[in-house]
């Protein structure tokens, strides 16, 4: 009689996650100590991210704008998220300046804004709308933008009294942001196909 073994995923600490290198360019987030492979971005999502980055670069000091930066969030086990774009607070920017790897740990001040461009698939949608929404609020990030190409909408989550209040903007509406006060692009311009 043969018994099949179900292998349990290896549980990593934050330090083990930060040291992890599988020799590929695969991007991972850490969820409750488990590596979760992030999907490859579609060319359309990459265009949206570049458009957002360009607009942010026009409006904010360059050192405050970040991409490919990790944020440790509260969890039972180690958890680290990788937003598409981020706007530093002066405190979070100072904390990572000069470090070998850009990671905002729980001991550091939170950034001002995290932006996620939703990748296709129900699991990705669930992660961005539910889990990251809760995690970024608990982390005290002032704003969280959920940029959804499939629904052609942007959900602006503003931190107020310990939780996010959400506003959905669509069409010719312009994002109202306390972090990026002079934002000019309409939602249609964000999702404009190249």
Beta strands, then each sheet from edge to edge (+ up, - down):
strand 1: 28-31
strand 2: 34-37
strand 3: 65-66
strand 4: 70-72
strand 5: 80-81
strand 6: 85-87
strand 7: 103-104
strand 8: 113-117
strand 9: 143-148
strand 10: 153-160
strand 11: 163-170
sheet 1: 1+ 2-
sheet 2: 3+ 6- 8+ 9+ 10- 11+
sheet 3: 5+ 4- 7-
end
